[in-house]
């Protein structure tokens, strides 16, 4: 597979690309919906969702002035953990976690809506690189490297058409997996339990907030891409 030159690659990132027709975007969305609900594919997608979840924790804590001491991505249940120094509980950080995949999905959809479609893949790679710099366990490093490699192949070697399909796929997977992960964990989510301890509000309230936010993100993101 011949790769575009470095100059061509940089030019593509700064260029705008035509959006896909309504039917094609909808088809990718339906394929993503099947993927996040089929056990075989969800087994892998959920790790990508956890990366977005933990990445959002890390972003918010960094913005609050905390130093990120490490991120752990766990095998099996695809759980994760982000630690900061000092190890204080941050309500905003706990709130954003389950909205992280949805927020990144909306950001990708926004870039697609203004024609910067190839840039979605390179931005995803940049964010994965920043996450990788903070991951502290072997499995987590391997998971981020694999996810990054898949996106890199599309971004570096794909045609513009391939890259466009890949960018749409990333956006749809983030949006739809954001809903799936909220429904799976619901009020038993560790973040919901920690928020309940901090605020004295029942965990199910936070689960409902996350579900409304994730569903709104799907609606808004879909409108941006179609």
Secondary structure, DSSP 8 states (H G I E B T S, - for coil): -----HHHHHHHHHS------HHHHHHHHHHHHHHHHSHHHHHHHHHHHHHHHHHHHHHHHHHTT-EEEEEEE-SSS--EEEEEES----HHHHHHGGGHHHHHHHHHHHHHHTT-HHHHHHHHHHHHHHHHTTB-SHHHHHHHHHHHHHHHHHHHHS-HHHHHHHHHHHHHHHHHHHHHHHHHHGGG-HHHHHHHHHH---HHHHHHHHHHHHHHHHHHHHHHH-
